[in-house]
């Protein structure tokens, strides 16, 4: 990430059995940061394309994110997902 201060567009926590996140809708984000467990999720971009990525740590994306879809198999993990814009 560059030295510019990022703008956080969304930050949500997945707590199994309490709050289980199935998607994050954040048009325009260009980085994803995961703390806690790594997850595999489908990232859908603003241009309509998508890809399945294993998200861990901070990832700078090549395209702008429209939404992130989290499969049920990943919702049993504890994590915080942050999506932002540089």
MARBA-3410 file (N, C-alpha, C, O; in Angstrom, 1 decimal):
86
0.8,-1.2,0.0,0.0,0.0,0.0,0.9,1.2,0.0,2.0,1.2,0.5 ~ 0.4,2.3,-0.5,1.2,3.5,-0.6,1.2,4.2,0.7,0.6,3.8,1.7 ~ 1.9,5.3,0.8,2.0,6.1,2.1,0.8,6.9,2.3,0.7,7.5,3.4 ~ -0.1,7.1,1.4,-1.3,7.8,1.6,-2.2,7.1,2.6,-2.2,5.9,2.7 ~ -2.9,7.9,3.3,-3.8,7.3,4.3,-5.0,6.7,3.6,-5.7,7.3,2.9
-5.3,5.4,3.9,-6.4,4.7,3.3,-7.7,5.2,3.9,-7.8,5.6,5.1 ~ -8.8,5.1,3.1,-10.1,5.4,3.6,-10.8,4.1,3.8,-11.0,3.3,2.8 ~ -11.3,3.8,5.0,-12.0,2.6,5.3,-13.4,2.7,4.9,-14.1,3.7,5.3 ~ -13.9,1.9,4.0,-15.2,1.9,3.5,-16.1,1.0,4.4,-17.3,1.2,4.5 ~ -15.6,-0.1,4.8,-16.4,-1.1,5.7,-15.4,-1.9,6.5,-14.3,-2.2,6.1
-15.9,-2.2,7.7,-15.1,-3.1,8.6,-16.2,-3.9,9.4,-17.0,-3.4,10.1 ~ -16.1,-5.2,9.2,-17.1,-6.1,9.8,-16.4,-7.3,10.5,-15.4,-7.8,9.9 ~ -17.0,-7.8,11.6,-16.4,-8.9,12.2,-17.3,-10.1,12.1,-18.5,-10.0,12.2 ~ -16.7,-11.3,11.8,-17.5,-12.5,11.8,-17.2,-13.2,13.1,-16.0,-13.6,13.4 ~ -18.2,-13.5,13.9,-18.1,-14.2,15.2,-19.1,-15.4,15.1,-20.3,-15.2,15.2
-18.5,-16.6,14.8,-19.4,-17.7,14.6,-20.4,-17.9,15.8,-20.0,-17.8,17.0 ~ -21.6,-18.2,15.4,-22.7,-18.4,16.4,-23.3,-17.1,16.9,-24.3,-17.1,17.6 ~ -22.7,-16.0,16.6,-23.2,-14.7,17.1,-23.5,-13.8,15.9,-24.7,-13.4,15.7 ~ -22.5,-13.4,15.1,-22.7,-12.6,13.9,-21.9,-13.3,12.8,-20.7,-13.4,12.8 ~ -22.7,-13.8,11.8,-22.0,-14.5,10.7,-22.2,-13.7,9.4,-23.4,-13.5,9.0
-21.1,-13.3,8.8,-21.2,-12.4,7.7,-21.2,-13.3,6.4,-20.3,-14.1,6.2 ~ -22.2,-13.0,5.5,-22.2,-13.8,4.3,-21.8,-12.9,3.1,-21.5,-13.5,2.0 ~ -21.7,-11.6,3.2,-21.3,-10.8,2.1,-20.9,-9.4,2.7,-21.4,-9.0,3.7 ~ -20.0,-8.7,1.9,-19.7,-7.3,2.2,-19.9,-6.6,0.9,-19.2,-6.9,-0.1 ~ -20.8,-5.6,0.9,-21.0,-4.8,-0.3,-20.4,-3.4,-0.1,-20.8,-2.6,0.7
-19.4,-3.2,-0.9,-18.6,-2.0,-0.8,-18.1,-1.5,-2.2,-17.0,-1.8,-2.5 ~ -18.9,-0.8,-2.9,-18.5,-0.4,-4.3,-17.3,0.6,-4.2,-17.4,1.6,-3.5 ~ -16.3,0.2,-4.9,-15.1,1.1,-5.1,-13.9,0.8,-4.2,-12.9,1.4,-4.4 ~ -14.0,-0.2,-3.4,-12.8,-0.5,-2.6,-11.7,-1.1,-3.4,-11.9,-1.8,-4.4 ~ -10.4,-0.8,-3.1,-9.3,-1.4,-3.8,-8.3,-2.1,-3.0,-7.3,-2.6,-3.5
-8.6,-2.3,-1.7,-7.8,-3.2,-0.9,-8.7,-3.9,0.1,-9.8,-3.4,0.5 ~ -8.3,-5.1,0.5,-9.0,-5.9,1.5,-7.9,-6.3,2.6,-6.8,-6.7,2.3 ~ -8.3,-6.1,3.8,-7.5,-6.5,5.0,-8.2,-7.5,5.8,-9.4,-7.2,6.3 ~ -7.6,-8.6,6.1,-8.2,-9.6,7.0,-7.3,-9.8,8.2,-6.1,-10.0,8.1 ~ -8.0,-9.8,9.4,-7.3,-10.1,10.6,-8.0,-11.3,11.2,-9.2,-11.5,11.0
-7.2,-12.1,11.9,-7.8,-13.4,12.4,-7.5,-14.5,11.4,-6.5,-14.5,10.8 ~ -8.5,-15.3,11.2,-8.3,-16.5,10.2,-8.4,-16.0,8.8,-9.1,-15.1,8.4 ~ -7.6,-16.6,7.9,-7.7,-16.4,6.5,-8.9,-17.0,6.0,-9.4,-18.0,6.5 ~ -9.5,-16.5,4.9,-10.7,-17.0,4.3,-10.6,-17.1,2.8,-9.8,-16.4,2.2 ~ -11.4,-18.0,2.2,-11.5,-18.0,0.8,-12.9,-17.5,0.4,-13.9,-18.0,0.9
-12.9,-16.5,-0.4,-14.1,-15.8,-0.8,-14.2,-15.4,-2.2,-13.1,-15.4,-2.9 ~ -15.3,-15.2,-2.8,-15.5,-14.7,-4.1,-15.5,-13.2,-4.1,-16.4,-12.6,-3.5 ~ -14.6,-12.6,-4.8,-14.5,-11.1,-5.0,-15.2,-10.8,-6.3,-14.7,-11.2,-7.3 ~ -16.2,-9.9,-6.3,-16.9,-9.5,-7.5,-16.5,-8.0,-7.7,-16.6,-7.2,-6.8 ~ -16.0,-7.8,-8.9,-15.5,-6.4,-9.2,-16.6,-5.6,-9.9,-17.6,-6.1,-10.4
-16.4,-4.3,-9.9,-17.4,-3.3,-10.5,-17.6,-3.6,-12.0,-18.7,-3.3,-12.5 ~ -16.7,-4.2,-12.7,-16.9,-4.5,-14.1,-17.6,-5.8,-14.3,-17.9,-6.2,-15.5 ~ -18.1,-6.5,-13.2,-18.9,-7.7,-13.3,-18.1,-9.0,-13.3,-18.6,-10.0,-13.1 ~ -16.8,-8.9,-13.4,-15.9,-10.1,-13.3,-15.8,-10.5,-11.9,-16.0,-9.7,-11.0 ~ -15.4,-11.7,-11.6,-15.2,-12.2,-10.3,-14.0,-13.2,-10.2,-13.7,-13.8,-11.3
-13.5,-13.4,-9.0,-12.5,-14.4,-8.9,-12.6,-14.9,-7.4,-13.0,-14.2,-6.5 ~ -12.2,-16.2,-7.2,-12.1,-16.7,-5.9,-10.7,-16.5,-5.4,-9.7,-16.9,-6.0 ~ -10.6,-15.9,-4.2,-9.3,-15.6,-3.6,-9.2,-16.1,-2.2,-10.2,-16.1,-1.5 ~ -8.0,-16.4,-1.8,-7.8,-16.7,-0.4,-7.3,-15.4,0.2,-6.2,-14.9,-0.2 ~ -8.0,-14.8,1.1,-7.7,-13.5,1.7,-7.0,-13.7,3.1,-7.6,-14.4,4.0
-5.9,-13.1,3.2,-5.1,-13.1,4.4,-4.2,-11.9,4.4,-3.6,-11.6,3.5 ~ -4.2,-11.2,5.6,-3.4,-10.0,5.6,-4.0,-8.9,4.8,-5.2,-8.8,4.7 ~ -3.2,-8.1,4.2,-3.6,-7.0,3.4,-3.4,-7.3,1.9,-2.2,-7.6,1.6 ~ -4.4,-7.1,1.1,-4.3,-7.4,-0.3,-4.7,-6.2,-1.1,-5.8,-5.7,-1.0 ~ -3.8,-5.7,-2.0,-4.1,-4.6,-2.9,-4.7,-5.3,-4.1,-4.1,-6.2,-4.7
-5.9,-4.9,-4.5,-6.5,-5.5,-5.7,-6.3,-4.6,-6.9,-6.1,-3.4,-6.8 ~ -6.3,-5.3,-8.1,-6.0,-4.6,-9.4,-7.3,-3.9,-9.9,-7.1,-3.0,-10.7 ~ -8.5,-4.3,-9.4,-9.7,-3.7,-9.9,-10.5,-3.3,-8.6,-10.2,-3.6,-7.5 ~ -11.5,-2.5,-8.9,-12.4,-2.0,-7.8,-13.4,-3.0,-7.4,-14.0,-3.6,-8.3 ~ -13.6,-3.2,-6.1,-14.5,-4.2,-5.6,-15.9,-3.7,-5.6,-16.2,-2.6,-5.3
-16.9,-4.6,-6.0,-18.3,-4.3,-5.8,-18.8,-5.0,-4.6,-19.5,-4.4,-3.7 ~ -18.4,-6.3,-4.4,-18.8,-7.0,-3.2,-17.9,-8.2,-3.0,-17.2,-8.7,-3.9 ~ -18.0,-8.7,-1.8,-17.2,-9.9,-1.4,-18.3,-10.9,-0.9,-19.0,-10.6,0.1 ~ -18.3,-12.1,-1.5,-19.3,-13.1,-1.0,-18.5,-14.2,-0.2,-17.5,-14.8,-0.7 ~ -19.0,-14.5,1.0,-18.3,-15.4,1.9,-19.1,-16.7,2.0,-20.3,-16.6,2.4
-18.6,-17.8,1.5,-19.3,-19.1,1.5,-19.6,-19.5,3.0,-18.9,-19.2,3.9 ~ -20.6,-20.4,3.1,-21.0,-20.9,4.4,-19.8,-21.6,5.1,-19.7,-21.6,6.3 ~ -19.0,-22.3,4.4,-17.9,-23.0,4.9,-16.9,-22.1,5.7,-16.1,-22.6,6.5 ~ -16.8,-20.9,5.3,-15.9,-19.9,5.9,-16.5,-19.2,7.1,-15.7,-18.6,7.9 ~ -17.8,-19.2,7.3,-18.4,-18.5,8.4,-18.2,-19.1,9.7,-18.6,-18.5,10.7
-17.6,-20.3,9.8,-17.3,-20.9,11.1,-16.0,-20.4,11.7,-15.6,-20.8,12.7 ~ -15.3,-19.5,10.9,-14.0,-18.9,11.4,-14.2,-17.5,11.9,-15.2,-16.8,11.6 ~ -13.4,-17.1,12.9,-13.4,-15.8,13.4,-12.5,-14.9,12.6,-11.3,-15.2,12.4 ~ -13.0,-13.8,12.1,-12.1,-12.9,11.3,-12.8,-11.5,11.3,-14.0,-11.3,11.6 ~ -12.0,-10.5,11.0,-12.4,-9.1,10.7,-12.0,-8.8,9.3,-10.8,-9.0,9.0
-13.0,-8.4,8.5,-12.6,-8.0,7.1,-12.9,-6.5,7.0,-13.9,-5.9,7.4 ~ -11.8,-5.9,6.4,-11.9,-4.4,6.2,-11.7,-4.2,4.7,-10.8,-4.8,4.1 ~ -12.5,-3.3,4.1,-12.4,-3.0,2.7,-12.2,-1.5,2.7,-12.9,-0.7,3.3 ~ -11.2,-1.0,1.9,-11.0,0.4,1.8,-10.5,0.8,0.5,-10.4,0.1,-0.5 ~ -10.2,2.1,0.4,-9.8,2.8,-0.8,-8.6,3.6,-0.5,-8.5,4.3,0.5
-7.6,3.5,-1.4,-6.4,4.3,-1.2,-6.5,5.7,-1.8,-5.6,6.5,-1.8
END
